[in-house]
């Protein structure tokens, strides 16, 4: 059985949603972030930087990085199929989008919300934040353009865990509603993810503002 270390409003959403969608057994450990649990030796043996999430296995070993956890789980548990197999022609595109989101969009949000960590000069903080804002919109435009051509999912007609990861990232926008209103194909994809039972259970635990309802009502 897996044990997922998680916290509301954290990137544990995608791994939790994948676990729910796969229907595998898992336990949840809500990390006491404000109480300093992430700074303890016990937690840092799971995640050396004290970040969330971490996934612990039955034998006591563990792994971290949300996209890596998603990829591992989908490759280990093939039914339902949430990731193309290694032999599948769609595998390159799946890996491409998962890594684009984890290595490009995710870090841009870090620079936006934690700008002070990305410059040694306090006067440079506003510039880091503004550039991150611009980069974020450019990155989302890349995905929007692809969905407009080949949607409704990142793999065309085929739902995958990439779509789960994408929906998580939309909730990190300063106003998820504004993001979804600006990118209609992303909005459609996010609505499809939120409508799935397993994903919805994970979203409800994390208490993320999806922006779906408010964007639809405007």
RAGIZI-V483969 format. One record per residue. N is the residue number from 1. RES is the residue in one letter. PSI is psi as a letter, one per 40 degrees, with the letter a starting at -180 (* if undefined). D_CENTER is the distance of its C-alpha to the mean C-alpha in Angstrom with 2 decimals. Layout:
N,RES,PSI,D_CENTER + N,RES,PSI,D_CENTER
This chain:
1,X,i,22.20 + 2,X,i,18.82 + 3,X,h,18.12 + 4,X,h,14.66 + 5,X,h,14.87 + 6,X,i,12.70 + 7,X,i,13.24 + 8,X,i,12.82 + 9,X,f,10.76 + 10,X,i,8.67 + 11,X,e,5.46 + 12,X,e,7.43 + 13,X,d,6.40 + 14,X,d,4.79 + 15,X,d,7.82 + 16,X,d,10.00 + 17,X,d,9.66 + 18,X,d,10.46 + 19,X,d,13.28 + 20,X,d,14.52 + 21,X,d,14.64 + 22,X,d,16.41 + 23,X,f,18.84 + 24,X,i,19.33 + 25,X,h,20.75 + 26,X,i,18.78 + 27,X,i,19.51 + 28,X,h,17.51 + 29,X,h,18.44 + 30,X,h,17.43 + 31,X,h,17.84 + 32,X,g,20.51 + 33,X,d,18.91 + 34,X,d,21.75 + 35,X,e,24.28 + 36,X,e,23.47 + 37,X,d,22.22 + 38,X,e,19.75 + 39,X,e,22.92 + 40,X,i,24.92 + 41,X,d,25.99 + 42,X,d,24.81 + 43,X,d,21.15 + 44,X,e,21.35 + 45,X,d,22.75 + 46,X,d,19.34 + 47,X,g,17.34 + 48,X,d,19.93 + 49,X,e,18.30 + 50,X,f,17.78 + 51,X,i,14.04 + 52,X,h,11.66 + 53,X,i,10.77 + 54,X,i,13.57 + 55,X,h,14.83 + 56,X,h,18.61 + 57,X,i,20.82 + 58,X,d,24.14 + 59,X,e,26.14 + 60,X,e,24.71 + 61,X,i,22.71 + 62,X,i,19.02 + 63,X,i,16.09 + 64,X,a,13.18 + 65,X,h,10.19 + 66,X,d,6.88 + 67,X,d,7.16 + 68,X,d,10.80 + 69,X,d,10.65 + 70,X,d,9.07 + 71,X,d,11.76 + 72,X,d,14.40 + 73,X,d,14.19 + 74,X,d,14.45 + 75,X,d,17.27 + 76,X,d,19.08 + 77,X,h,19.07 + 78,X,e,20.21 + 79,X,h,20.98 + 80,X,i,19.43 + 81,X,h,18.36 + 82,X,e,14.62 + 83,X,h,15.10 + 84,X,i,18.34 + 85,X,i,20.73 + 86,X,d,22.00 + 87,X,e,24.99 + 88,X,h,23.29 + 89,X,d,23.82 + 90,X,e,20.30 + 91,X,d,18.84 + 92,X,d,19.06 + 93,X,d,17.24 + 94,X,d,14.39 + 95,X,d,14.14 + 96,X,d,14.68 + 97,X,d,11.78 + 98,X,d,9.23 + 99,X,d,11.00 + 100,X,d,11.51 + 101,X,d,7.99 + 102,X,d,7.66 + 103,X,e,11.33 + 104,X,d,12.15 + 105,X,d,9.94 + 106,X,d,8.08 + 107,X,d,11.72 + 108,X,d,13.21 + 109,X,d,11.62 + 110,X,d,12.90 + 111,X,d,16.21 + 112,X,d,16.36 + 113,X,d,15.95 + 114,X,f,17.65 + 115,X,d,20.10 + 116,X,e,22.86 + 117,X,e,21.30 + 118,X,e,21.64 + 119,X,i,25.36 + 120,X,e,28.45 + 121,X,h,30.21 + 122,X,d,29.41 + 123,X,e,30.85 + 124,X,e,28.11 + 125,X,d,25.30 + 126,X,d,25.72 + 127,X,d,25.74 + 128,X,d,22.52 + 129,X,d,20.84 + 130,X,d,22.50 + 131,X,d,21.66 + 132,X,d,17.95 + 133,X,d,18.22 + 134,X,d,20.03 + 135,X,d,17.70 + 136,X,d,14.64 + 137,X,d,16.80 + 138,X,d,18.09 + 139,X,d,14.79 + 140,X,d,13.90 + 141,X,d,17.49 + 142,X,d,17.07 + 143,X,d,14.56 + 144,X,d,16.83 + 145,X,d,19.83 + 146,X,d,18.61 + 147,X,d,17.79 + 148,X,d,21.18 + 149,X,d,22.88 + 150,X,e,21.21 + 151,X,a,19.10 + 152,X,e,18.34 + 153,X,i,15.40 + 154,X,d,14.14 + 155,X,f,16.72 + 156,X,b,19.32 + 157,X,e,20.61 + 158,X,h,18.43 + 159,X,i,15.32 + 160,X,i,12.86 + 161,X,e,9.60 + 162,X,d,8.63 + 163,X,d,9.08 + 164,X,d,6.92 + 165,X,d,3.80 + 166,X,d,5.97 + 167,X,d,6.88 + 168,X,d,4.22 + 169,X,d,5.09 + 170,X,d,8.51 + 171,X,e,8.98 + 172,X,e,9.11 + 173,X,i,12.06 + 174,X,d,15.35 + 175,X,g,16.37 + 176,X,d,13.91 + 177,X,d,17.23 + 178,X,d,18.52 + 179,X,d,15.64 + 180,X,d,16.01 + 181,X,d,19.75 + 182,X,d,19.75 + 183,X,g,17.85 + 184,X,d,19.26 + 185,X,d,17.76 + 186,X,d,14.17 + 187,X,d,15.55 + 188,X,d,17.01 + 189,X,d,13.95 + 190,X,d,12.00 + 191,X,d,15.23 + 192,X,d,15.39 + 193,X,d,12.13 + 194,X,d,13.26 + 195,X,e,16.64 + 196,X,h,15.80 + 197,X,d,17.21 + 198,X,d,14.78 + 199,X,d,11.70 + 200,X,d,14.02 + 201,X,d,15.08 + 202,X,d,11.77 + 203,X,d,11.28 + 204,X,d,14.89 + 205,X,d,14.63 + 206,X,e,12.02 + 207,X,f,14.20 + 208,X,i,11.81 + 209,X,h,13.88 + 210,X,d,12.59 + 211,X,e,15.50 + 212,X,d,16.48 + 213,X,d,19.81 + 214,X,d,20.95 + 215,X,d,20.27 + 216,X,d,22.13 + 217,X,e,24.96 + 218,X,*,25.65
